[in-house]
Amino acid sequence: MIRSVLISQGAFEPIYEPAWVRTLNELGVRATLFESHRLTLPGLLGRAERRLLWGPGIRRINRQLLLQVAQQRPDVLLLYQGHYFSAATIQQLRRHTFVVGYHNDDPFGAQRKLLRYRHLLPALPYYQGFHLYRPVNIPEARAHGLCNTGLLLPYFIPWLDYPRQLDQDQQRRWGCEVIFAGHMEQDLRIPCIILAVQQAIRLRLYGGERYWRPALPAAIYQQVGPAIHLQPEPYRQALCAAKIGACFVSKRNRDQYTRRTFEIPACGLFLLAERTPWMENLFQAGVEADFFSSPEEFVEKIKFYLQNESIRQRVATAGRLKVIRSGHDIHGRMRQWLQDVDGWRSGATYRGEAMSGSIEQTGTLS
């Protein structure tokens, strides 16, 4: 049984490691956070260290984590993303604790040659277990020498993702018919957004103005922007002020689902998602969410649900109940994480081995 966990920071948002620490403590596990980023140099030099994964700050992170683990002796050490740590460090850490990892990006995909993976990929065989975000990454991780691998889906966070009653100023600030908050990518999202605006649909776009502005025709961007990056609370307010939440999946990251898959319905918003086998397994079409595969279908579905408010609200309510009852919140994911890691530690057959061979079987989480 796992009683204590130390989580080493690798990401930069409170929905990641800090949320894991809080949830594990709520589940009765003593969890603490090793704040890696504070050990890099300040300012631009620190940004350079974190990008290049080289410099005195990176060496300091490795040394300090080794010292803390040797003193604290947690049952499990989780290296979130693990970009900072070499194979040699992993081997030394294993003398004091059980070392596992998690990655919420696609380290084996199109971006695998980036500098950010130059420590992680050679170190993978030395982890004693590793969870990944995408099913496609499971066989790829095993090909890199990982024996214990598991799939851990994204989640919604109950203390952040819930329906909000907005005042008039908030509704005026964020209100729209369709919202999409996400990164720019040259895939289905571009023609869908363009066609929706051309069809006089009031769509608001968020996720990074410097990337979205040059990707869209000026007249289109003027109507959907400014595509600023939203902080956690404004993002949830914007979801609650919209009528339909659009969800596209990244081809660059080989996604079948995204974090918005669960955040949108958890906030009580109707989910209109790009159709994938996983999405169709997660939600019943027309009952708990709906799907599209082309710009034309995207616009057709939007118009139908805007004209049929009672149906849209019924589906939105059913979608929220689905993600709650099916355990798609962070507590459900942390329970799975604890069970998987405990199995690895005890040497038991990992229950996810058979599951990870079938997308359809693993994707049916109800």
Secondary structure, DSSP 4 states (H G I P E B T S, - for coil): ---EEEEE--S-STTTHHHHHHHHHHTT-EEEEE-GGGGSPSHHHHHHHHHHT-SHHHHHHHHHHHHHHHHH--SEEEEES-TT--HHHHHHHTTTSEEEEEESS-TTSTTTTSGGGTTHHHHGGG-SEEEESSTTHHHHHHHTT-SSEEE----B-TTTSS-----HHHHHHH--SEEEES---SSTHHHHHHHHHHTT--EEEES-HHHHHHHS-HHHHHHH---PPPPHHHHHHHHHH-SEEEE---TTTT-S--THHHHHHHTTPEEEEE--HHHHHHS-BTTTBEEESSHHHHHHHHHHHHH-HHHHHHHHHHHHHHHHHTT-BHHHHHHHHHHHHHHHHHTPPPTHHHHTT-HHHHH---
